[in-house]
Amino acid sequence: QLQASGGGLVLAGESLRLSCAASGAIFSINAMGWYRQAPGKQRELVAAITKGVTTDYADSVRGRFTISRDNAKNTLYLQMNSLKPEDTALYYCAAQSRFDSSWPFWGQGTQVTVSS
């Protein structure tokens, strides 16, 4: 139901855009987000966007990353600029429950590696 793509290997300072194709049943009614998990670290919420396109970001990426959604294409995006080596992680797209604050819907991860 969620299919992430767009990861890769880049140099510090470069950009990447991640995409997440979602089923219409999920995308049309749920808030969406991007999580990441680096080796040896807990999974963290990087950015989230509501149906009404209100956004929120982790402090570590605010000002560098932009989350957006194309409702016509049922697609979620994460534009990542000025990438740093510490952004290296497996990135996941996720959809939030309509009923509570949990995140029950997950895509497979896409690897982002930033080399210095």
N, C-alpha and C positions, 0 to 999 in steps of 0.2 A: 504493500500500500504506500510505502515511502521509498523512493529510490534516489540516493544521493550520488553526485558525480562532481568532477571538476578539480579534485585534489591533484597534487603533483609536487615536484621538487623545484624550488626557486631559491634565488639568492636573497639575502637580507635586503630589505628596501623595495623589493619587487611586490607585485600584486597577483592575486588569484581571485577568481569568482567561483564559488560553489553553487550548485543547483540541486534542488530536491523536487522531483516530480511526485505529486501526491494524488491519491484517488479523490474524486470530487466529493465523495461522501464525508471524507475527513476534512479536506481543505476548506470547504465552504462553511463549516460550523465551528472550527477549532482555532484557538491560538496556536501558532507554530514557533519553533525555536531551533537554534543550533547549539549543540553541546560539543565539548571536546574532552578527550582523555589522553594525557601524555603518559608515557611509561612510568610506572611507579607512583602515579598520582590519581586522585579521585576524579571522576567525571565532573565537569563544571558547565554551568549554563553560560554560554558566550553571548547570545543575543536572543531576544524574543520579540514577536510581533503579534498583536491581537487582530481579530477580524476587522476592527476599525482602524488598523494600521498604527496604533500606538506602539512605540518601540521602547526597548530597554536593553542596556548593555552592561556587561561586566566592566568594572573599572579598568581592567588591563587592556581592553580593546576599544574603549570609547574614544571616538575621534579618528580611529583608523579603520574600523569595520562598519559596514552598513548592511542592515538586514532589510529585505523588501519582499513583497509578494505580488505575483501577477495572478489575479483571481480568474482571468479569462483562460489562463493556461494551467491553472492549478499547480503553480510552481513557486517554490520558495527560493530565495537567493541570499547569498552572503558575499558581499564584495569586501575583500580583505586587501587593504593597502598598507604600505610601509611595514611589511612583514618582518618579524624578528625571529631569531632562532628559538626563543621561548614560546612562539606560537606553534611550534612543531607538535603535532598530535593527530590522533584519529578523530575526525569530525563527523558528528552524527546529526541528522535532522530528526525532529520529533514533533509530535502533535499533542497538545494538552487535552485533558478530559474536559468535556462540557460541564461536568457535574462537580468537579473539585479541582484542586491545584496539581493533581498528579499528571504524569506524562506517560500514558500507557502505550503510545504508538511510536515505533522507532524504525528508522531505516538502517541499512547497513552502513558502516563507516566509510569515509573516504580519507585517505592519508594525505596530510599536508606536512611537508618537510621543508624547513627553511635553513639553508646553509649560510654560515658566515664566511 
